[in-house]
């Protein structure tokens, strides 16, 4: 009889404690959901553009088969259904704008940051680079002027014009080891916050 009372009391104690202790499975699921990072829909979400300069860029989604909801973003800039960012920025400033990204029947908003800079003229700093066969090149195109804090980008538009062994990087660095003498004229497009111009880089190898 005494043993039966002990079992009864033990059962009541377990029932009393169970509401105060959350289920272990639910707790682990909640912690796992908090630990799972929410990935962005776009490879890049910040764009630097220049007041009055026509913009034609493309938003790069991380997934395939993505579409966008056309919308007016800010300061004369729009996005179309294929993710093309276009327009002519009207006012300098920093703007935050949501863009709606859709994939596999579901949509979510991705926040974009649009930095519209005042027009600042610039010019290339160096376009001619002498070199010797078998000797490493170490030069930089660079620019003078332009908005402060914005890095220019350099794109070779005709790679067939680049001499063998030589490279021109997206940061404007001219490097490599020339393998034969000659004079080469390489077309390069320089862009500073959407303000772009084509130049010709001359390589003189002896």
C-alpha positions as CSV (number, residue, x, y, z in Angstrom):
1,X,0.0,0.0,0.0
2,X,2.8,2.4,0.9
3,X,4.6,1.5,-2.4
4,X,1.4,2.6,-4.3
5,X,1.3,6.0,-2.6
6,X,5.0,6.5,-3.6
7,X,4.2,5.8,-7.3
8,X,1.2,8.2,-7.2
9,X,3.2,11.0,-5.7
10,X,6.1,10.5,-8.2
11,X,3.6,10.7,-11.1
12,X,2.1,13.9,-9.8
13,X,5.5,15.5,-9.5
14,X,6.4,14.7,-13.1
15,X,3.1,16.2,-14.4
16,X,3.6,19.4,-12.4
17,X,7.1,19.9,-13.8
18,X,6.4,19.1,-17.5
19,X,4.6,22.5,-18.4
20,X,7.6,24.4,-17.0
21,X,10.1,22.5,-19.2
22,X,9.8,23.3,-23.0
23,X,10.0,20.3,-25.3
24,X,13.7,19.6,-26.2
25,X,12.8,19.1,-29.9
26,X,11.0,22.4,-30.2
27,X,13.8,24.2,-28.5
28,X,16.4,22.7,-30.9
29,X,14.3,23.6,-34.0
30,X,13.9,27.2,-32.8
31,X,17.7,27.5,-32.2
32,X,18.4,26.0,-35.7
33,X,16.1,28.5,-37.4
34,X,17.8,31.4,-35.6
35,X,21.2,30.1,-36.6
36,X,20.3,29.7,-40.3
37,X,21.4,32.9,-42.2
38,X,19.0,34.5,-44.6
39,X,20.9,34.8,-47.9
40,X,20.5,37.9,-50.1
41,X,18.8,37.4,-53.5
42,X,21.4,39.5,-55.3
43,X,25.1,39.2,-55.8
44,X,25.5,43.0,-55.4
45,X,23.1,45.4,-53.7
46,X,25.0,48.7,-53.7
47,X,25.4,50.8,-56.9
48,X,27.5,54.0,-57.5
49,X,26.2,56.2,-60.3
50,X,26.8,59.8,-61.4
51,X,24.3,62.6,-61.6
52,X,23.2,63.2,-65.2
53,X,25.0,60.2,-66.6
54,X,22.8,57.5,-68.2
55,X,22.8,54.3,-66.3
56,X,22.4,50.8,-67.9
57,X,23.4,48.1,-65.4
58,X,22.0,44.7,-64.6
59,X,21.0,43.3,-61.2
60,X,22.7,39.9,-60.8
61,X,20.5,37.3,-58.9
62,X,22.1,34.4,-57.1
63,X,19.5,31.9,-58.4
64,X,18.4,31.0,-61.9
65,X,15.0,31.8,-63.4
66,X,14.6,35.0,-61.4
67,X,12.3,37.8,-62.5
68,X,11.8,41.3,-61.1
69,X,8.8,43.5,-60.6
70,X,9.3,46.7,-62.7
71,X,9.4,49.7,-60.4
72,X,10.6,53.3,-60.0
73,X,13.4,53.3,-57.5
74,X,14.7,56.8,-56.9
75,X,16.2,59.9,-58.4
76,X,15.3,59.0,-62.0
77,X,16.3,55.3,-61.8
78,X,14.1,52.3,-62.6
79,X,14.3,48.6,-62.8
80,X,12.6,46.4,-65.4
81,X,11.3,42.8,-65.4
82,X,14.7,41.4,-66.4
83,X,16.6,43.2,-63.7
84,X,18.0,46.0,-65.8
85,X,18.8,49.1,-63.8
86,X,18.4,52.1,-66.0
87,X,17.6,55.9,-66.2
88,X,19.4,59.2,-65.6
89,X,20.1,60.1,-62.0
90,X,18.7,63.5,-61.2
91,X,19.8,64.4,-57.7
92,X,22.9,63.5,-55.7
93,X,22.4,61.6,-52.5
94,X,22.1,58.1,-51.0
95,X,18.9,56.3,-51.6
96,X,17.5,53.0,-50.3
97,X,14.9,51.3,-52.4
98,X,13.3,47.8,-52.3
99,X,13.2,45.7,-55.4
100,X,10.9,42.8,-55.7
101,X,12.6,39.5,-56.7
102,X,10.5,36.5,-57.8
103,X,11.5,32.9,-58.2
104,X,9.6,29.6,-58.2
105,X,6.3,31.2,-57.6
106,X,7.3,33.2,-54.6
107,X,8.6,36.8,-54.2
108,X,10.6,38.7,-51.7
109,X,12.0,42.2,-51.4
110,X,15.7,43.0,-51.6
111,X,16.9,46.4,-50.4
112,X,19.1,48.3,-52.8
113,X,21.4,51.2,-52.0
114,X,21.8,53.7,-54.7
115,X,24.7,56.2,-54.3
116,X,24.2,59.2,-56.7
117,X,27.4,61.2,-56.9
118,X,27.8,64.7,-58.2
119,X,29.5,64.9,-61.6
120,X,33.3,65.2,-61.1
121,X,35.4,65.2,-64.3
122,X,38.4,62.9,-64.5
123,X,41.2,62.0,-66.9
124,X,43.6,59.0,-67.2
125,X,46.9,59.4,-65.4
126,X,49.1,57.2,-67.6
127,X,48.5,55.6,-71.0
128,X,52.0,54.7,-72.3
129,X,54.1,51.9,-70.8
130,X,57.6,51.0,-72.0
131,X,59.0,47.5,-71.4
132,X,61.6,45.0,-72.4
133,X,61.2,41.4,-73.6
134,X,61.6,39.0,-70.7
135,X,61.4,41.7,-68.0
136,X,58.3,42.0,-65.8
137,X,56.0,45.0,-66.3
138,X,54.7,46.8,-63.3
139,X,52.6,49.9,-64.2
140,X,49.2,51.4,-63.4
141,X,46.8,53.4,-65.6
142,X,45.0,55.2,-62.8
143,X,43.0,58.5,-63.1
144,X,43.2,62.1,-62.0
145,X,40.1,63.7,-60.6
146,X,36.7,62.0,-60.2
147,X,34.7,61.7,-57.0
148,X,36.7,60.8,-53.9
149,X,36.4,57.4,-52.4
150,X,35.2,55.7,-55.6
151,X,37.5,53.2,-57.3
152,X,37.6,53.3,-61.1
153,X,37.3,50.1,-63.2
154,X,39.3,49.2,-66.3
155,X,38.0,46.9,-69.0
156,X,39.9,45.7,-72.0
157,X,37.4,45.9,-74.9
158,X,39.6,44.0,-77.5
159,X,41.8,41.3,-75.9
160,X,43.3,40.4,-79.3
161,X,45.2,43.7,-79.0
162,X,46.9,42.8,-75.8
163,X,50.5,41.5,-76.5
164,X,51.5,38.0,-75.5
165,X,52.5,37.7,-71.9
166,X,51.0,41.0,-70.9
167,X,47.8,41.7,-68.9
168,X,45.7,44.7,-67.9
169,X,43.6,44.1,-64.8
170,X,40.3,45.5,-63.8
171,X,42.1,47.7,-61.3
172,X,44.2,49.3,-64.1
173,X,47.4,47.4,-63.2
174,X,49.6,46.6,-66.3
175,X,51.7,43.5,-65.6
176,X,53.1,40.3,-67.1
177,X,56.3,39.5,-69.0
178,X,56.4,40.6,-72.7
179,X,57.6,37.8,-75.0
180,X,58.4,39.8,-78.1
181,X,59.1,43.4,-79.1
182,X,56.6,45.7,-80.7
183,X,54.2,48.5,-80.2
184,X,50.6,47.6,-79.2
185,X,47.6,49.9,-78.8
186,X,45.0,48.3,-76.5
187,X,41.4,49.8,-76.2
188,X,40.4,50.1,-72.6
189,X,37.1,51.4,-71.1
190,X,37.4,53.3,-67.8
191,X,34.4,53.8,-65.6
192,X,34.0,55.9,-62.5
193,X,30.6,55.6,-60.9
194,X,29.0,55.1,-64.3
195,X,30.9,58.0,-65.9
196,X,32.8,56.0,-68.6
197,X,35.2,56.8,-71.4
198,X,37.3,54.8,-73.9
199,X,41.0,55.2,-74.0
200,X,43.9,53.6,-75.8
201,X,46.8,52.1,-73.8
202,X,50.1,52.0,-75.7
203,X,52.6,49.3,-74.8
204,X,56.1,49.8,-76.3
205,X,58.3,46.7,-75.9
206,X,61.9,46.6,-77.0
